[in-house]
Amino acid sequence: MFRPLKVRDFAKLWTGLSVSLLGDGIYYVALPIQVYAISNVPTALSIVGVAWTLPLVLFLLLGGLISDRFDRRRVMIVADLIRFAAIGSIGVLSVTGALELWHIIVLVAFYGIGDALFNPAFGAIVPDVVPQELLTEANALDQFIKPVMLRLTGPAIGGLLVGLLGPGEAFLIDGATFFVSAVAIYFIRTRPRHAGGVVTVASIRSDLATGFSFVRSHPWLWGTLLAAAMALLTFFGPFQVLVPYVIKNQLGGSPQDIGWVYAIGGAGGILGAIAVGQRGLPRKHILFMYLSWAVTGLAISGFGLANSLWQMWLASLVMGATNTASMVVWGTLLHRLVPRDMRGRVHSFDWLVSVALVPLSFAL
C-alpha cells in the first residue's frame, strides 16, 4: 500500500495533504467547542455549518473548471493560502478575545471556498503523478491517511489543545497546517498539460455541458452521486451538530471525549483502508461499495441510540471502517475510468452532487 510514496511528487503531495488533514481534525473539535462557548444552542452551530458548506456547494463547479484549465498545483496552493488566512484569522480573534459568532460565519465561508478549489484539483492531480498500476494503492493510502489525521490524530490533538490552551490556539495551529501544505505542493515538479486559454461564459457552459454529459452517460457515476446526496442529507448535519452537543450536554463529556469519539472512527477508517489496500480492488467492486455503505448507514443510527460513550465509540468504529473501505473503491474507479482532461469537472460534480444537500442537512 505504501509503494506510491516511492514516487517523489506523490510523496510531497501526500505530505502536504497529511499535514492539512491533521489541521482539519483539530478544526472539527475546536469549531463546535468555540461556537458553543459563544452560544450554547445547536442552532448556532447549524448556522455556522450552513455558512461553511453553502460556498463549498456554490463554488465547486467553478473549482472543477479551473482545475481542468489551469495548473492544478497552483490551484491547490491558492486554495491552501485562502484556508490558511481564514482559519488563522479565527484563531487570532479568539486569542485576543474579540471573536463573535458573525466573525466565524464570515470566515468559515472563505474556508468553504478554499475547499471548493482544493478538492477537485487534488482528485484530478493524483493520476498525473502516480502510474496507472499504482492507483489502487494510492487511493488506499489516501483513505488511510484521512482517518489517521482527520478522525484519529487530529481530533485527539484538538481535544488536548482545546483543553490545555483553548480553541483559539487550536485554530492557529490548524491554520498553520495549510501553509505547510502549500509549501509542500509548491515543490512538486510534475507539470501536467492543461487546457488553458481564455475563460468565457460560453466556454464555461460548454465545459460544464461536456462534463455533465459524461456523468449522465454512466449509471455507476450518477447513481452513486444521487445515493450519496440523500445519505449526506440525512446524517451529515446531525453528526456534526448533535454528536458534540449530546456528548457535552447529555453525557457530561469533555472536549477530549468529543475528540475520542471522532478518533475511534478514524481508527476504524485505518482498518478499512488497510484491508482494501492490501487485498486490492474487490472483484465485484460496485456491490462491495454499496454493501459497505449500507453497513455505514446502520452504524450511524447507533449515535441516535447511544446513552453512553462506549456505545458512541462502537458506532464510530464501524462507521469509519466501512465508509473508508467503500471510498477506496470509489476513488480508484474515478481515477481509472474518467479521462484525464475531464477529471477536474467530474470530481467537482462528485463533490457538488454529494454535498449539495449538506447545507440543508445542517439547517434541519
N, C-alpha and C positions, 0 to 999 in steps of 0.2 A: 504493500500500500504506500510505502514511503519512496518508491522509485522515482516519482516525478520530481522530488526535491533535488535529484542529481542535475536537473535542468536549471541552470543558474537564474534565468529570468523568472521561471516559475517560483524558485525559492525566494526571490526578492518579493514577488507578488504575494506569495503565501505569508511571508514575514510581515509585510505591511498589513495584510488582512487580519492576521492573528492579533497584532497589537491593537488595531482599531476595534476588533470584536471584544477584546478584553475591556476596552472603554465602554462599549455598548452594554456589556454585562453589568458594569458599575452603574451605568445610566438607568437600567431597568430597576435597580434597587433605590438609587438616590432620588429619582424623579417622584415616585409616589410618596416617599417619606417627606421630601421637600414640599410637595403640594399639600399633603395632609397636615403638615406643620403650619401652613398658611390658612388652610380651610379644611377642616376635618369632616368633609362630606363627599360621598362618591361623585356627586355632580361636578365638583371642581376638577377632579382628575379626568372625568369624562370630557369636559370642555378642552382640557389640555390635550387629550388623546385625539380629539377631532382636529384641533389646530395643528397637530403633528402630522396626521395621516392624510388630511384633505389636500395639502400642497403636494404630498407624495403622489396621490392619485392624479392630480391635475397636470403635473409636470412629467409623468412617466413616459408618455408617448414622445414628448419633445426630447427627453433624455435618450430614448432609443434611437431617434432620428439623428441626434448629434453624434452618438457613438458609432453609427454607421457611416457618417460623413467625415468625421474628423478623427484625429489621433486619439484612440481610446485611452492611452496612457495619460495624455494631457487632460482629458475629460475627468479621469479619476482623481488627478491631482487637484484640479479646481474644486471638485466635489468635497474632497477631504479638507481643503482650506476653508470652505464655507462652513462645514460642520465644526471645524476647529474654532472658528470665530463665534459661532452660535453658542456652543456648549461652554466655551471659555468665558463668554460674557455672563451666562447664568452663574457660573462659579464666582466670578468677580463680584457681581451684585449680591450674591448670597453671603460671601465672606464679609463684605462691607456692611451688611445689614440693610441694604436698600432694596432687596428683591421683593417684588409684589407679583400677584398672580398674573396680571396683564403682561408683565415682562416675560414670564415663562411662556405664555400663549404666543407672543410675537416671535420669540427666539426659537421655539421648537418648530415653528412654521418654516424658518430658514433651514433648520436641521432636516426637515422633511424634503425640502427642495434638494439639499445635498444628497440625500438618499436616492431621490429620483434620478439624479445624474449618475451616481456611482453604480447602482445595482445593475442596470442594463449593460453598462460598459464593462463591468467585471465579468458578467456572464458571457459576454461576447469575446473577450480577450483571451480567455483560458485556452481555447483550441488554437489560438495564434502562437502560443508559447509552449504548448505541450504536444508531443507527437500523438497521432491518432490512436496508436496502440496503447497509450497510457492514459486515455481519457477516463476510463472507469476508475482507475486508481486515483487520478487527480480529483475526481468528484467525490470519491470516498474520503480522500484526505481533507477536502473542503468541508464535507459534512462531519468529519471527525473533529476538526479544529473549531467548528462553530459551537457545538455543545461544550467542548473543553473550555473555551474562552467565554462564550456568550451565556452559557447556562450553568457552568461549574465554577471555574476560577474567577470570572468577573463578578458574579453575584456574591460569592464568598468574600472576595476582597472588598466589594462595595459595602456589604454589611459591616465588615470590620472598620472600614474608613468612616462610614457614617456614624457608627457607634463610638469610635475613638476621637475623630476630628470634627465631623459634621458633614452635612450634604454639600456645602459649598466647596470644601476641599476635594470631595469626591468628584464634583463636576470639573474642577480644574485639572485633575489627573485624567479624567475622561477626555477633556478637550485636547490635552497634550498628546494622547494616543493617535489622534487624527493627523497631527503634524508629523509624527514619526512615520505613519503610513504614507503620507505624501512624499517624504524623503526617500523611503524605500522604493516606491513606484517610480520616482524620478530617475533612479539608476538602472531601470530596465532598459536594455539595449535593443530589444526587438522593436522594429518599426513596421507594423503591418500596413499593407496597402489599404487606402480608404477612398471613398468616392470623391470627397472634396467638392469644390465648386461653390457657386453662389446659392444660398438657401433662399428660395422664394416661396410665396404662398402656394403656387402651382406645384413646385417640386415637393413641398411638404405633403400636399394632398395626394400626389402621385405615389410617393414613397409609402404613405400610410395605407393607401388602397392596395398596393402590391403586398405589403406585409399582412394586411387583413385577409386578402385573398388566399395567401399561403396557409394561414391558420385555419380558415374556414374549410379548406380542401382536405384537411387531415383530422378525422374524428378523434384520434388519440390526443390531439392538441386541444381542440375546442371543448371536447367533452370533459377533459381533466380540468381545464381552466374554470368552466362553469361549476363543476363539483367543488373545486377549491373555494370559489367565491361564496357559495352557500355555506360551506363549512366554517370559513373565517367569519362570516356574518354572525353565526350562532355562538362562536366561542371566543374570538379574539378580544372583543371588548370586555366581556365578563371576566376573562382570565386576567387581563392587565389591570382592570379596575377593582374587581371584587376579591380576588385572592389575597392581595396585600391588606385590603380593608378587613376581611374576615380574620386573617391572622392577627392583625393588630387589635381589633375591637371585640372580637368574639372569642378568640382563643388566647388572648393576652400575650401574644408573641412579640418578640423584639425585632429590630432590623436584621439581626443575624438570622433569626428564624425565617424571615422572608427570603433572605439570601439562600438559606439552605434548601428551601422548597424548590427554588429555581435550580440550584446547584445539583440536586439529585436528579432532576430532569436532564441536566447536562451529562451526568454520569450514564444515564440510560442512552442518550444520544451517542456517546462514545462507543458503547457496546454495539448499537445498531450499525454505526459506520464501520467498525472493525469487522463485523460479521459479513457485510456485503463486500467490503474492500478486499478481504482475504479470499472469499469464495468466488468473487466475480459476479457478473450480471446474471440474475436468475434466468433460466430458460424461458419460463412464462412470465416475462418481466411485467407486463401490464397487469396480469392477475395478481402477482405478488405485490405490486404497488398499491392496488386498490384494497386488497385484504389487509395490508399493513395499516392503511389509513382508516379502515373500518375499526380496527382494534384501538387506534389512536382516539377515535371518537368516543368509544366506550370508556376509555381511561379518563377522558376529560370530564365525563359525567361524575367521576369519583370525587372531584372537587366540590360538587354540589351536595354529595352525601357525607363528606368527611366531617367528623366532630372532634378530631384530634389531629395533631401534627403528623404522627406516623402514617395516618391514612392519606394525608396530602402527599407525603413522601412517596408512598407506593403508587399513587395515581400519576405523579410527576415522572417517576422512573419508567413506567410502562409507556406513557405518552411520548417521552423523549426517545426511547428505543425504537418504537415502531414508526414514528414520524420521520426520524432521520434515515432509517433503512429505506423507506419509500422515496425520500428526497435524493438519495444517491442514484437510484434508478432513473428518476425523472431528469436529473441534471445530465446524466450520461446520454439519455435519449435526445435531449435538446442539442447537445454538442455533436452527436453523430449524425443526426438526421436533418438538421437545419443548415442550409447553405451559408457559407462564411459571410457573404455580403448582406445577409438578411438577419444575422444573429441578433444585432442590437435591437431591431424592431420586434422580433419575435420574443426576445427576453423582456422588452418593455410591455408587450401585450400580456406576457405571462404575469408580470408584476401587476399590471393595471387591472386585468380581469380578476386576479386573485385578491387584490386589496381594495377593489373599487367600493365594496360594501363595508370596509373596515371603519370609516368614519361613522356610518350609520350604526355599526355594532357598538362603538364607543358611546354614541348618543343613547342607544337603547339601554 
